[in-house]
Amino acid sequence: MESSIRQVECVDSLIAVMAGLMIIPAVFEFAGGAPETLQAGPSLMFITMPKVFMSMSMGRIVGIVFFALVFLAALTRAVSLMESSVSTICELTKMKRRGSSIIMFLIILLLGMPSSLGFGVWSHIKILGQDILDFFDFATNSIMMPIAGICTFILVWKVCGIKVVTDEVESSSKFKRKKVFLFTSKYLVIGFLSIILLSYLHLTFSLYSTDLCELYWKFTSKERVVAQVTDGSINNTGSLSNFSNY
């Protein structure tokens, strides 16, 4: 088990670094300095990568293959995540797998439709200054995952006991990194997860409050100009032209 974990963590980290080296330079090359593009989340792949493919020879074919692989990766991941929900429904309600699978499929379809429509007819909808897909990513990856990690930590240490985990690993192979695992899980995990959760909350809500302040300033600036025009404080075309800049 330990060797399998080592292979997964090495390959996963390598692929993540390679993906970053590929997409980050492309973002700065094709974004043109637009803040809304540089601050985009998962939707960045649908903004930048098509521009990269369009600049390549046979880019249309490469783009089709790329997004087909992305679709297959998302589909297989959705099936694996769906399995836990399906098995839970079957266990709690004694429902057959086919019925619980249909229910979960419909729930996933309904939850996924807004993300798709967020690039079309619902593109004007912003939640906390983010489009629908970015908001769902923020809610799941930045909020729910740290909270789930903290709950899992409490479950393992306080309810099940850490010995259950170490015994499970040692049942198949020697646990060479047992001391490292015990130290990090006992002293580092809960602190780092809390820092990740709080930092994402602070970053998101600080950016959102900044956007609200900018909107409020523009709105009140318009109101001040209108009031000055009404009072006769501004009575020339040059001053009124400044109003159109807001």
N, C-alpha and C positions, 0 to 999 in steps of 0.2 A: 504493500500500500504506500509506503513512504517513497519508493522509487517512482511510482505512478504520479504521486503528488509533485515530486521534483520535476518530472517531465512536463506536467501541465503548467506549473508556474513558470518554467523557463521558456517554453514555447509561447505561452500566452503573453508574457512580458516582451518577448522578441517581436511578435506580431504587432503588439501595441506600439512599440517604438518605431517599427517600420512604417506603420500606418501614419503615425505622427510626422515622420520625416517626409512622407509623401504629400500629406494634405496641408500641413502648416505653411510650407513655402508657396503652395498653390493659392492658399487663402490670401496672402499678402500680395501675390502677383495679380490676381484677378479681382480682388475686392475693391481696388481703387481707393482705399482709405475710408470706405463707407463704414461708419460705426455699427450700423445695424447688421452688416454682414460679418464684421469682425467679432461681434458679440453673440452671433447665432450659436445655437446648441446643436442638437442632432440634425436639424434642418440644414446645417452647413454642408452635409454630404449632397443634398439635392440642389444646393445653390452653386457650390464651387466645382464639384466633380463634372457636371455637364459641360462647364466652360473648359475644363481641362481636356475632356474628350473631344470637344469641338476644335481644339487647337492641334489635335494629333491627326496624322494620316490614318485612315481607317478608324477614326475615333468613334464613328457611329456604331460600328460592330463591337468595338471594345466596350463602349458604354452599355450596349444591350447585354453583353455577357456579364459585365460587372454588376449591373442592377438585377439580373437574373440570379446571380450567385447571392447577392444581398437578400433577395426574396426567399431563396431556399434556406439561407442561414436563419432568417427570421422565422420561417415556417417550422423548421426543426426545433428551434428554441421554444417556440410557442407550444409545440406538441409536448415537449418535455416538462414545461411549466404547467401545462394544462393537466397533466397526469395527476399531479398532487391534488388539485382541486376536484378532479373527477373521482379519485379514490376516496377523498374525504366525504363527498356527497353520497357515494355508495355506502360508506361505512355508517354514516349518521342516519340516512333515510332508508336504507335497504333497497335503494333504487337500482335497477340494472344499469350496466355500464353504458349501454346505448342511449338510454334516456338522459343520464347525467352528462354524457358527452355532448348531446344535442343542446342541453341547457347551457353548458359552459361555452359552446360554440356561439350561441346566440348572444350571450353576455359579452364575449370578446368582440363579436362583430359590432355590437352597439357601442362598446367603449372605443373601438378602433375607428369608427366612422368619423367622429369629430376631428381626429388627427389628419385623416385624409382630406376632409373638406376644408381644413385649415389652410391648405395650399390653393383653394379655389374660392368657392362662394362665401366661405367663412374666414377669408384671409384678413378681413378688417377686425376680427374679434381678437382682443388682447386681454390676457389674464396676468396681472402683476407685471405688465409691460412685455409679456412674452406671447408668442403665438401658441396655438393649442398644443402642437407637438412638443415644443420646448417646455411648456408648462407641465405636461404629463411626465416628461423626462425629469424635470425638477422635482415633481411630487414623488415620483417612484425612486429615482436614483439618489437624489440629494436629501430627501426627507424619510421616506419609508424604509429604505435599505439601512441607513444608520440606526434607525429605531429598531428594525428587525434584528440587526446585529447586537444591539444592547440587550434586547429581550432574549436572544439566543444565549448570550453570555450569562445572563441571570439564570436562565433555565439550566445550563450545563453546570455552572458552579454551585448554585444554591439548591436546585431541585434534584437533578440527576447525580451530580458529583463528577468531578473531573476524572476520577478513576475509571469511569465507564468509557471515556474517550481513549485514554491511554491503554486500557486493556484491549479495546477493539483493535487498535493499531498493532499492539504487540502479539495479538493472536495470529497475525499473518506474517509479520516480519519483525526484526529488531528495530526498536524506536530510537534511532541514533540522535535525534534532535529533541529528545524528551525534555531536557532541562531548558532549552531555548523556548520550547512550546509552553511549558509551565510558567516561565518568567514573563513572556510576552502576554500570555492570556491573563495572568494574574495582575500585572502592574501596568501594562501598556494599552491593551485593547479598549477598555472602557474609556480611558482618557482620550485616545486618538479618535474613537468613534464620536465622542461628545464634541471634540474640536471640529471634526468634519461637519457635523450637524449644525453647530452654532455658526461656523464660518459661512456655510452656504446660506443659512437664514439671514445673516447679517449682510452678505453681499447682495442677495436678491432684493431684500426689502430696502436696503440703502439705495440701490439703483432705481427701484420703483419710486421711492420717496423723492429722489432727485428729479425724475421725470415729472412727478406731480408738481413739484415746486416750479419747474420750468413752465408747465402748462398754466399754473396759477399766475406766474409772473406775466406771461403773455396775455392772459385774459384780463388781469387787472390793468396792464398797460393799455390795452384797448379801451377799457372803461375810463381810464384817466384822460386819454386823448378825446374820447367822445364828450366827456364832461367839460373839457377845456373848449372844445368847439361850440358846445351848447352855451357856455358862459361868455363866449366871445374872446377867450384868451388866445385862441388860434384862429386867425382870420385870413391867412394867405395860403396860396396853393403849395408853396414850398414846404410849409409845416405839415399840411395835410398829406403830402406825399409820403411822409414818414409813417403815417398810419397804415399804409398798404404794406409796409415791410414786416409787420407783425404777423 
